[in-house]
Amino acid sequence: MNATTPLDLSSYWMPFTHNRYFKQRPKLVASGRGSYLTLTDGRRVFDCLSGLWCTPMGHCAPQIVQAIQEQVAGLDYTPGFQLSHPGAFELATRIAELAPAPLNRVFFANSGSEAVDTALKIAIGYHRLRGEASRTRLIGRERGYHGVGLGGTSVGGISPNRKMFAPLMISNVDHLPHTHNLAHMQFTRGQPAWGAHLADELERIVALHDASTIAAVIVEPMQGSAGVIVPPKGYLQRLREICDRHGILLIFDEVITGFGRVGANFGSQRLGVTPDLICFAKAVTNGVVPFGGVIAKQSVYDTFMTGPAHAIELFHGYTYSGHPLACAAGNATLKLMQETGAIKRAAMLEPVLEHAMHSLREEPHVNDIRNFGLAAALELKPRDGQPGMRAMEMFERGLDAGILLRFTGDTLAVAPPFISTEDEIELMVARIRELLRELK
Ligand SMILES: Cc1ncc(COP(=O)(O)O)c(C=O)c1O
C-alpha cells in the first residue's frame, strides 16, 4: 500500500464493530504519543479511555518501547512449557508484590478472556482436587463482562454478547442481579450507599442449588464495560462473607481495575475485600503487547502441588503464555509505574475527574453521572426510537472536537491516562459539555 493505492477495507472483519457502517466512514489511527492519537486524516484526539482501558502510561512510552526492542533483538520467543525465561519469573514476582496478600502465585495468559477462562478452570480443578468434584456451578452477575471465551461469555451478563451463542453457554451457571438502580443512586459520587443487600441474592442461589454444587462467584469489583457501575458500599464485603460461609471461591475480574485504575494496585485493596483469585490483563503491559493472567492465593496453588513432582499439575496453558515480548512490556510498564508514582497520580486525579464530570449534571440529555477511581460514566437519555444514537453522535463529533470517546448503548465512559494533566481532564470535560449542548 502506498499513497496512490487506496486501502482495501473489505477483507478485515472487525471485532465488536458495525463493519458496514465503519467501512463507509473509516476511522484509522496513524500514530500515538502520550495521551493522544493521530488519525490518518490528521485529526489529533485525546485518548479519553486510555485505549480500551489499557494504556494508562500513554502511547509509545520510550521506556516500554526500548524494553521491547531490546527483548526482540535478544530472545523473540521461547516455548513456555517445561521451559521459560528470566523475564517471566521477574514479572510474576512484580505482580505478586503488587497483589493483596495472600495472593502470590501468578499464571500467564494472553488476554482478559483467557485470564477469565483460566480462573474458572482453576476454580473447578481446585474443588475437584479437594474431593469436592460436585462443585461445578459458576455464578456471574448481570451486566458483567468477562471477555469472549465460552467460559467468560457464560458467566458474563451482557445479553447481546450471549444470545447468538446461547447453545454454547455453560449450563451450570447462575447470575446475581446487577447493582445499578437510578432510583437509588442517580448522580452518586463514588460508591453508592444503597445496594449492599443485593449481595444477599447469593444466599438465595445457594439455598436453591446447595453450596455443595457451587464452585465460584466471579464479579468485576467495578463493572467497567457495562458503563462504570460502582459497587455499593459493603456489597463486596457481603459477597465475601457468603462465599466464606459456603466454601465458594470468590474471583475478582480485575482486567480493568487492576494496576492502578481505581487509585490502588487492585480494586481489592481499594475496596478492602480479598478474593481467592484475581484476573488481570490490559494495563499490566500498558496495552502494548497482549497479555493477561490469574493471581491465586497460595493455598489454591498449593492444592494443585500434590502428586509426584514430575507430573504436570494443571493441564492448561497457551503457546504464548509468558511470551518474552509481553514480559518485557510488563516488566517495563510496572517499573515505569513504580518509578513515576503513577498509581498515586491516578488517585490524585480522581477528585479532579469527579468534580469535572459531575459539573455536567445540568447539561442537556444527561441521565446519570457516576465515577470511581480514575473512571467515570455519563449516561445519556436515549433519543425517542433511536437508542444509542446520541452516544454514537457524541463519539463521531468528538473526533472533530479533539476527543476520542468510547460508548456502549447510551453511556459514554472516560478513563483518562494516568499521565494526564489536570488541565487535560478539564479540557476533555469542557469539550464533552460543548458536544452535549450541540446534540439534538
Ligand atoms: C472485566 C473484563 N474482563 C475480561 C475482559 C476481556 O479482555 P480481553 O478483551 O483482553 O480478552 C475485559 C475486556 O474489556 C474486561 O473488561
The ligand as a Gaussian input file, in Angstrom:
#p B3LYP/6-31G(d) Opt

LIG

0 1
 C      -13.508000      -7.135000      33.254000
 C      -13.045000      -7.681000      31.940000
 N      -12.764000      -8.984000      31.826000
 C      -12.332000      -9.516000      30.685000
 C      -12.162000      -8.735000      29.559000
 C      -11.705000      -9.354000      28.289000
 O      -10.406000      -8.964000      27.984000
 P       -9.815000      -9.199000      26.512000
 O      -10.584000      -8.302000      25.591000
 O       -8.365000      -8.829000      26.672000
 O       -9.975000     -10.631000      26.193000
 C      -12.442000      -7.368000      29.633000
 C      -12.279000      -6.501000      28.456000
 O      -12.705000      -5.374000      28.418000
 C      -12.902000      -6.829000      30.842000
 O      -13.219000      -5.538000      30.961000

